[in-house]
Amino acid sequence: MPNSQIHKYDIILPMETGSQLPVVRRVSPSELVTVLKKGFNDFWAIPTHVVFVGIIYAVVGLLIGRAALGYEFVPLIYPLVTGFALLGPIAAIGLYELSRRREMGRDTSWRHMFDFIHSPSLGSIALLASLLVVVFLVWIAIANAMYVARFGHQNFTSLTEFLKQVLTTPQGFDLFVVGNAVGLMFAVAVLSLTVVAFPLLLDRHVGIATAMATSLVAVAKNPLTMAIWGLIVATALFLGALPLLIGLAVVIPVLGHATWHLYRAVVEPESGQRPEYRPRPKYKRYGAQFPASLFVSSSQRDEDRD
């Protein structure tokens, strides 16, 4: 099989022509103000189409929190809520796509949030999303292990009782300090690997290795700017979570759109025309041809590509 055909289906290695990573710019912290303004402008231009993403995010958080209370998993509520930040890039994929389309002057109705499923980098997007889910589960497992190491398998019947133990006992204080330090390490790792990864996968036909490597280069080239961005994200998520997580209905969309514009500020645009995603072709199938009609012949696919 020719190399071009191999790379066409490669979700790990770069798929674009050439072996160099996308060019990464240096961005000053002051440019984050512009990034946030553009993110808010996108949100303001299409609020009815994107707010529901944040609402779903908030509702899921409430349901998980309620389930934790019901099953006496009170100590896991904090790790679950803070761990949502690790999954934030997944929740924002559709928002990146809307910002991408708005930038191109195309229709931004809600149905286009899911156009990324037609992206040639869909395999890489799915793989990176799966990686973040695994990271989230590992974080929860480690948080639970840290709790058990200090309190054993003691169950708390109320959040108030748990907070009293954490804030007034030596082992509770140790759990709070060590747990937040470990959580910070997870957050920094995810930020470093994904800060521009998902937008890059949407914007270009690249693999997960290229996307994550570009994110690492972006962080290495702009350490202060990315540190401030991470602090902005963490603060915004914290404030959005205070009113029973409902504030996330606004915070998540704004941050999602802003992340797209951060990507545009950090990564040099390519010279070629950006891809326009189109649904995969649907072929006619006739009942008289069942079950052969369930399958599409290779000749049909070849004709469609030609």
DAFENBEL-V229948 format. One record per backbone hydrogen bond with DSSP energy under -1.0 kcal/mol. NH is the residue of the N-H (numbers start at 1). CO is the residue of the C=O. Records with the same first field share a line. If there is no record, write none. Layout:
NH->CO  CO
This chain:
6->2
7->3
8->4
9->6
10->7
25->266
31->28
32->29
33->30
35->31
36->32
37->33
38->34
39->35
40->36
41->37
42->38
43->39
44->40
45->41
46->42
51->47
53->50
55->51
56->52
57->53
58->54
59->55
60->56
61->57
62->58
63->59
64->60
65->61
66->62
67->63
68->64
69->65
70->66
71->67
72->69
73->68
76->73
77->74
80->76
81->77
82->78
83->79
85->82
86->83
87->84
91->87
92->88
93->90
96->92
97->93
98->94
99->95
100->96
101->97
102->98
103->99
104->100
105->102
106->101
112->109
113->110
114->111
115->112
117->114
118->115
119->116
122->119
125->121
126->122
127->123
128->124
129->125
130->126
131->127
132->128
133->129
134->130
135->131
136->132
137->133
138->134
139->135
140->136
141->137
142->138
143->139
144->140
145->141
146->142
147->143
148->144
149->145
151->147
152->148
154->151
162->158
163->159
164->160
165->161
166->162
167->163
168->164
169->165
173->169
174->170
175->171
176->172
177->173
178->174
179->175
180->176
181->177
182->178
183->179
184->180
185->181
186->182
187->183
188->184
189->185
190->186
191->187
192->188
193->189
194->190
195->191
200->196
201->197
202->198
203->199
204->200
206->204
208->11
209->12
211->207
212->208
213->209
214->210
215->211
216->212
217->213
218->214
219->215
220->216
221->217
222->218
226->222
227->223
228->224
229->225
230->226
231->227
232->228
233->229
234->230
235->231
236->232
237->233
238->234
239->235
240->236
241->237
244->242
245->241
246->243
247->240
248->245
249->246
250->247
251->247
252->248
254->250
255->251
256->252
257->253
258->254
259->255
260->256
261->257
262->258
263->259
264->260
265->261
266->262
267->263
268->23
289->286
290->287
292->289
293->289
294->291
295->292
301->297
302->298
303->299
304->300
305->301
306->302
